[in-house]
Amino acid sequence: MSTCFLHPLPPFHTTTTTLKPFNPIPNHRNFHPIYSLKTPSNTTTSNPLTTLTNILWPKTLPPQLLISTVRTIWNSTWQLMMSQLAPSDPTTGSYSRPSSQFRANPNQLSRQNSKTNLHLYVGLPCPWAHRTLIVRALKGLEEPVPVSVATPGVDGLWVFGGQGRDNANGCRTLKQVYKLREGGYDGRSTVPMLWDVGRKEVVCNESYDIIQLLNSGLNDLAKNPGLDLEPPSLKARIDEWNRVIYPNVNNGVYRCGFAQTQEAYDAAVSDLFNTLDMLDDHLEGSRYLCGDSLTLADICCFTTLIRFDLVYNVMFKCTKKKVVEYSNLHGYMRDIYQIPKVAETCNMEAMREGYYKYLFPLNPGNIQPVMPSGCEHEALLKPHNRESLSSTHTSMNTVLS
């Protein structure tokens, strides 16, 4: 969100015809403080915000009027901010995720002869961008597909840290990169985004299209071309799982966190935990979603699970259960985390800060809760014993070696 909104406060009227001069030090014999709103005696008034507050809301203002006024202003402002951050269905209040503007397919790169000019833009807090980092790492595409990492800015834009500019175009914000394409661009500047450096064009900004491209479109550049995360024999099953997991889990946590009515939240949280219960039951007898083979469906599921106890359980009100309380689902998550190169893509501190510090409408105080013990690296490395569910003895360590 790039615009801040401030609604002026309504004036307060008094029936008194004679106004006494403002006295910042009240007569203590007649002054009766409202203890629930009392300012500590050692608090200074040098802070401009404190001074303004004292003028607008003097100590004698009835607390009921103060609370109702602030509640009305905050609710109106919150609805306005949420309409920009998380568009919703006006009739139900359900979160409606905007569609990606730049789509692609695995054959596109061959037609455009742009395989050696690709650059990937990601944000570490983002689960959709995290998918692309995992597939890029597993396929061994770190060198042919370099990365620029953006971080959330206080104004809602993705900005570049380090030297303050991205590695491909020298831009300070992701929005500036999008604008470099022919004809410019004024839409949503989202991650992940795959960029053609030579043509200065957006190849794709839909996460699933990008992981399909990385999986099968760059095998001549990959260090691990033999790994296929979407084999033809499993394509139908992968699609089935995606049709379940995307709306109810991947987008389901956002439907909970961004719901703007109680009814919308109730429906979303029911869909989410019914699906998690079903996944836990399925994974009791299957190492991965489609059997013995890790697929794109598992990676899409993993990037939500790894953030669940850290962020979604608290901030998005997905509070019925934690992933650590699901014996099979938690082991499944640790199994994937322990696949070589996956853990290196999981920056838990960046995830926590990216949500709690920058999603202002959901956490106005910017206070970050302590890291759950189950989300620490050492806890995620505990044995999962899921190898026993495989019908073959081939592990991902062998496949990636």
C-alpha positions in Angstrom: 0.0 0.0 0.0 1.6 3.2 -1.1 -0.8 5.8 0.3 -1.5 6.7 3.8 -4.9 8.0 4.8 -5.8 10.2 7.7 -9.3 11.2 8.5 -9.8 14.4 10.5 -11.4 14.0 13.9 -14.9 15.4 14.3 -15.0 18.6 16.5 -16.2 18.3 20.1 -18.9 20.8 21.2 -19.6 22.1 24.7 -22.6 23.8 26.2 -20.5 26.1 28.3 -20.6 29.7 27.2 -17.5 30.9 28.9 -14.2 29.1 28.2 -11.4 29.2 30.7 -7.9 29.6 29.5 -6.1 26.2 28.9 -4.1 25.3 31.9 -1.7 22.5 31.3 -1.3 22.0 35.1 -4.8 21.4 36.5 -5.9 22.4 40.0 -5.3 19.3 41.9 -8.1 20.0 44.4 -10.7 19.8 41.6 -9.0 17.5 39.2 -10.2 13.9 39.2 -8.1 11.8 36.9 -9.5 9.0 34.9 -7.1 6.3 36.0 -7.6 4.0 33.0 -6.3 6.8 30.8 -4.0 8.5 33.2 -0.6 9.5 31.9 2.3 8.6 34.2 3.6 11.6 36.2 7.1 11.4 34.8 5.9 11.5 31.1 7.1 14.6 29.3 5.0 16.5 26.7 7.8 17.2 24.4 6.6 14.5 22.0 4.5 16.3 19.3 2.0 13.4 19.1 1.5 13.6 22.9 0.9 17.3 22.8 -1.6 17.0 20.0 -3.4 14.2 21.8 -3.6 16.4 25.0 -5.2 19.2 22.9 -7.7 17.0 21.0 -8.5 14.8 24.0 -8.1 16.6 27.3 -8.1 14.5 30.5 -11.7 15.6 31.2 -13.0 14.0 28.0 -15.4 11.2 28.9 -13.6 7.8 28.2 -16.7 6.4 26.5 -16.6 9.3 23.9 -12.9 8.9 23.4 -13.2 5.1 22.9 -16.1 5.3 20.5 -14.5 8.1 18.5 -11.2 6.3 18.1 -13.1 3.0 17.3 -15.1 4.7 14.6 -12.1 6.4 13.0 -9.9 3.2 13.3 -12.6 0.9 11.8 -13.1 3.3 8.8 -9.4 3.7 8.2 -8.8 -0.1 8.6 -11.5 -0.9 6.0 -9.9 1.6 3.6 -6.4 0.2 4.1 -7.6 -3.4 3.8 -9.4 -2.6 0.5 -6.0 -1.7 -0.9 -4.0 -4.4 0.8 -6.5 -7.2 0.4 -9.4 -6.7 -2.0 -12.5 -8.5 -0.9 -15.8 -9.6 -2.2 -18.1 -6.6 -1.3 -21.1 -9.0 -0.5 -19.3 -11.5 1.7 -16.1 -9.8 2.9 -14.0 -12.7 1.7 -10.5 -12.1 0.5 -10.2 -12.1 -3.3 -6.6 -12.5 -4.5 -5.9 -10.5 -7.7 -4.8 -12.5 -10.6 -1.2 -12.3 -12.0 -0.8 -10.1 -15.0 2.1 -11.9 -16.7 1.6 -15.6 -17.4 4.0 -18.0 -19.1 4.4 -21.7 -20.1 7.4 -24.0 -20.1 7.8 -23.6 -23.9 8.0 -19.8 -23.9 11.7 -19.6 -23.1 12.6 -21.7 -26.1 10.6 -19.6 -28.5 12.1 -16.3 -27.2 15.7 -17.6 -26.9 16.1 -15.8 -23.6 17.3 -18.7 -21.4 20.6 -17.1 -20.6 19.3 -13.6 -19.8 17.0 -14.5 -16.9 16.9 -12.8 -13.5 14.6 -13.7 -10.6 13.2 -11.2 -8.2 12.0 -12.6 -4.9 11.1 -11.5 -1.4 12.1 -13.8 1.5 8.9 -13.4 3.6 6.7 -14.4 0.6 5.6 -18.0 0.3 4.9 -17.7 -3.4 8.4 -16.4 -4.0 9.8 -19.1 -1.7 8.5 -21.8 -4.1 10.7 -20.4 -6.9 13.8 -20.4 -4.7 13.4 -24.0 -3.7 12.9 -25.3 -7.3 15.8 -23.1 -8.5 18.0 -24.6 -5.8 16.9 -28.3 -6.3 17.4 -28.0 -10.1 20.9 -26.4 -9.6 20.0 -23.2 -11.4 21.6 -20.7 -9.0 24.2 -19.6 -11.6 22.1 -19.3 -14.8 19.2 -17.6 -12.9 20.7 -15.0 -10.5 18.5 -13.5 -7.9 17.7 -10.0 -6.5 16.1 -10.1 -3.1 13.6 -7.3 -2.3 12.3 -6.5 1.2 9.0 -4.9 2.2 9.2 -1.1 2.6 7.3 0.9 5.1 5.3 2.5 2.2 4.1 -0.9 1.0 6.6 -1.1 -2.0 9.2 -3.9 -2.4 12.6 -2.2 -2.0 16.2 -3.5 -2.4 18.5 -3.8 0.5 22.3 -4.0 0.6 23.5 -1.3 -1.7 20.0 -0.2 -2.2 19.7 -1.3 -5.9 18.8 -4.6 -7.6 21.5 -6.7 -9.3 20.1 -6.6 -12.9 18.9 -3.1 -13.5 20.2 -0.9 -10.6 16.7 0.0 -9.5 15.8 1.0 -5.9 12.3 -0.5 -6.0 10.6 -3.4 -7.7 8.1 -1.0 -9.1 10.9 0.7 -11.0 11.9 -2.6 -12.5 8.4 -3.3 -13.8 8.3 0.2 -15.3 11.3 -0.5 -17.4 9.4 -2.9 -19.7 8.3 -1.6 -23.1 5.1 0.4 -22.6 5.8 0.7 -18.8 3.5 -0.7 -16.1 1.3 0.8 -13.5 -0.2 -2.4 -12.0 0.7 -4.4 -8.9 4.5 -5.0 -8.6 4.6 -8.4 -7.0 7.2 -11.1 -6.3 8.2 -13.5 -7.6 9.0 -12.1 -11.0 11.1 -13.6 -13.7 12.8 -10.9 -15.8 14.4 -11.0 -19.3 17.5 -8.9 -18.8 18.3 -8.5 -22.6 14.8 -7.7 -23.7 14.0 -5.7 -20.5 10.7 -7.5 -20.2 8.7 -9.3 -17.6 8.7 -13.0 -18.5 6.3 -14.0 -15.8 5.0 -13.0 -12.3 2.8 -16.0 -11.6 4.6 -18.3 -9.1 3.3 -21.6 -10.3 4.2 -20.8 -13.9 7.7 -19.9 -12.8 8.3 -23.1 -10.9 7.1 -25.0 -14.0 9.5 -23.1 -16.2 12.4 -23.7 -13.8 11.5 -27.4 -13.5 11.4 -28.3 -17.2 12.3 -25.2 -19.3 16.0 -24.9 -18.4 17.3 -28.4 -18.2 20.1 -27.6 -20.6 21.5 -25.1 -18.0 20.6 -27.0 -14.8 23.1 -28.9 -12.7 20.4 -31.4 -11.9 18.4 -31.9 -15.1 17.4 -35.4 -14.1 15.2 -34.2 -11.3 11.6 -33.8 -12.5 9.2 -32.4 -10.0 6.2 -32.7 -12.4 6.7 -36.0 -14.2 4.0 -36.8 -16.8 2.9 -39.9 -14.9 2.0 -37.8 -11.9 0.7 -34.6 -13.6 -2.9 -35.4 -13.1 -2.4 -36.2 -9.3 -0.4 -33.1 -8.9 -3.1 -31.0 -10.4 -5.7 -32.6 -8.1 -3.7 -31.8 -5.1 -3.1 -28.2 -6.2 -6.9 -27.8 -6.7 -7.3 -28.7 -3.0 -4.3 -27.1 -1.4 -4.2 -23.7 -3.2 -7.7 -22.4 -2.2 -7.8 -24.0 1.2 -4.2 -23.9 2.5 -2.0 -21.6 0.4 -4.6 -19.0 -0.1 -6.7 -20.3 2.8 -4.4 -18.7 5.4 -4.8 -15.4 3.7 -8.5 -15.8 3.5 -8.4 -16.1 7.3 -6.1 -13.2 7.9 -7.6 -10.9 5.4 -11.3 -11.7 6.0 -13.3 -8.5 6.6 -16.4 -10.1 8.1 -16.9 -12.8 10.8 -18.8 -15.0 8.3 -15.9 -14.8 5.8 -13.4 -15.8 8.5 -15.5 -18.7 9.8 -15.8 -20.2 6.3 -12.1 -19.8 5.6 -10.9 -21.2 8.9 -13.2 -24.2 8.5 -11.9 -24.9 5.0 -8.3 -24.5 6.2 -8.4 -26.9 9.1 -10.6 -29.5 7.4 -8.0 -29.6 4.6 -5.1 -29.8 7.1 -6.9 -32.7 8.9 -7.3 -34.5 5.6 -3.6 -33.9 4.6 -2.5 -35.3 8.0 -4.6 -38.4 7.5 -3.2 -38.9 3.9 0.4 -38.4 5.0 0.1 -41.2 7.6 0.6 -43.7 4.8 2.4 -41.7 2.1 5.7 -40.0 2.4 4.8 -37.2 -0.1 1.5 -36.1 -1.5 1.9 -38.2 -4.6 3.7 -41.2 -3.1 7.4 -41.7 -3.0 8.3 -38.7 -5.2 8.7 -35.1 -4.2 6.6 -32.9 -6.6 5.7 -29.3 -7.2 2.5 -29.9 -5.1 4.7 -30.7 -2.1 6.8 -27.6 -2.5 3.7 -25.5 -2.7 2.3 -27.0 0.4 5.6 -26.7 2.3 6.1 -23.0 1.8 2.8 -22.4 3.7 3.5 -25.0 6.4 6.9 -23.6 7.2 5.3 -20.2 8.0 2.2 -21.5 9.7 3.3 -21.7 13.4 5.6 -18.7 12.9 3.1 -16.3 11.4 -0.3 -17.6 10.3 -1.3 -19.3 13.6 -1.1 -15.9 15.4 -1.2 -13.1 13.0 -3.8 -14.6 10.6 -5.9 -16.1 13.4 -5.4 -19.7 12.2 -5.5 -20.7 15.9 -7.4 -24.0 16.0 -4.2 -26.0 15.8 -0.5 -25.6 15.0 1.4 -27.7 12.5 3.5 -29.0 15.4 0.3 -30.6 16.7 -0.1 -32.7 13.6 2.2 -35.7 13.9 2.2 -36.6 10.2 2.0 -33.1 8.7 4.8 -31.9 11.0 7.1 -34.8 10.1 6.3 -34.2 6.4 7.3 -30.6 6.8 10.6 -31.5 8.5 11.3 -34.2 5.9 11.2 -31.6 3.1 13.1 -29.0 5.2 15.9 -31.5 5.5 16.3 -32.1 1.8 19.6 -30.7 0.7 19.5 -27.0 -0.2 15.9 -26.5 1.1 16.8 -25.2 4.6 19.1 -22.6 3.0 16.0 -21.0 1.4 14.1 -20.7 4.7 15.0 -17.4 6.4 12.8 -17.5 9.4 13.8 -14.1 10.7 12.9 -12.5 7.4 9.6 -14.3 7.4 8.7 -13.1 10.9 9.8 -9.5 10.2 8.2 -9.4 6.8 4.7 -10.1 8.2 4.8 -8.6 11.7 6.7 -5.4 10.9 5.1 -4.4 7.6 1.5 -5.7 7.5 0.4 -2.6 9.4 -3.4 -3.1 9.3 -3.0 -6.5 11.0 -0.3 -5.5 13.5 -0.3 -1.7 14.0 2.1 -1.9 16.9 4.8 -3.7 14.8 5.5 -5.9 17.9 7.1 -9.2 16.8 6.4 -12.3 18.9 9.2 -14.5 20.0 10.2 -17.3 17.6 8.3 -20.5 18.4 10.7 -23.2 19.6 9.4 -25.6 16.9 10.4 -23.1 14.2 14.1 -23.0 15.2 16.6 -24.7 12.9 17.6 -27.3 15.4 14.0 -28.4 16.0 13.4 -28.7 12.3 16.4 -31.0 11.9 15.0 -33.6 14.4 14.5 -37.1 12.8 11.2 -37.5 11.0 11.5 -41.2 10.3 9.4 -40.9 7.1 11.8 -42.9 5.0 9.9 -46.0 6.2 6.9 -44.9 4.2 8.8 -45.1 0.9 8.4 -48.2 -1.2 11.8 -47.6 -2.7 15.1 -46.9 -1.0 16.0 -43.9 -3.2 16.1 -40.8 -1.2 16.2 -37.1 -2.3 19.8 -37.0 -1.1 20.6 -39.7 -3.7 18.6 -37.9 -6.4 20.3 -34.6 -5.8 23.8 -36.0 -5.5 
